[in-house]
Amino acid sequence: MPAYLVSGDRVRTAAGIVGDAIEITDGRVVRVGRRTELARPGLTEVAYPDSTIVPGLGDAHFLSGSPAQALAS
């Protein structure tokens, strides 16, 4: 699996704002810091300008059915 450098305006973790980029290798965040420090040949960069990156925050939202279906049963 390729390695990616994902950059934005800032990276926010539990420790606060810790840079503006993350490196992802094999689907895992392996480094967090400044884009200028993390960038290297071989990394595919994906830029999200005007954004805050929050590593580890997943979308747990899902719908198992519509409210109408629940009321009908």
C-alpha positions in Angstrom: 0.0 0.0 0.0 1.5 3.4 -0.9 2.4 6.1 1.6 0.5 9.4 1.6 1.2 12.8 2.9 -2.1 14.5 3.8 -1.9 18.2 4.4 -4.3 21.0 5.4 -4.2 24.2 7.5 -3.7 22.4 10.7 -3.7 19.0 12.4 -5.5 18.8 15.7 -4.9 15.9 18.1 -5.6 15.5 21.9 -2.3 17.4 22.4 -3.7 20.4 20.4 -2.6 21.7 17.1 0.6 19.8 16.2 1.4 20.7 12.6 -0.3 20.8 9.2 0.2 17.3 7.8 0.1 13.6 8.5 1.8 10.7 6.9 -0.3 7.6 6.3 1.4 4.2 5.5 -0.5 1.0 5.2 -3.7 2.7 6.3 -2.2 4.0 9.6 -1.0 7.4 10.7 2.7 7.0 11.2 3.9 10.6 11.6 2.3 14.0 12.4 4.0 17.4 11.9 4.8 20.2 9.5 4.4 19.4 5.8 7.9 20.9 5.1 9.4 18.4 7.6 7.4 15.3 6.5 7.5 15.7 2.7 9.9 13.4 0.9 10.2 11.7 -2.5 7.9 8.8 -3.0 5.0 10.2 -0.9 1.8 11.0 -2.7 0.6 14.3 -1.4 -3.1 15.0 -0.9 -3.8 18.6 0.0 -7.0 19.8 1.7 -6.6 23.6 1.8 -8.6 25.5 4.4 -9.2 22.4 6.5 -8.4 20.9 9.9 -7.3 17.3 9.9 -8.2 15.2 12.9 -6.4 11.9 12.7 -8.3 8.9 14.3 -11.7 10.6 14.1 -14.0 8.2 12.3 -17.5 8.7 11.2 -19.6 6.4 13.3 -22.9 7.7 11.8 -25.1 5.1 10.1 -28.7 4.6 9.4 -30.2 1.1 9.8 -33.5 2.0 8.3 -35.8 4.9 7.9 -37.9 6.2 10.8 -41.0 5.4 8.8 -40.0 1.8 8.6 -39.4 1.6 12.3 -42.9 3.1 13.0 -44.5 0.7 10.6 -43.2 -2.4 12.3 
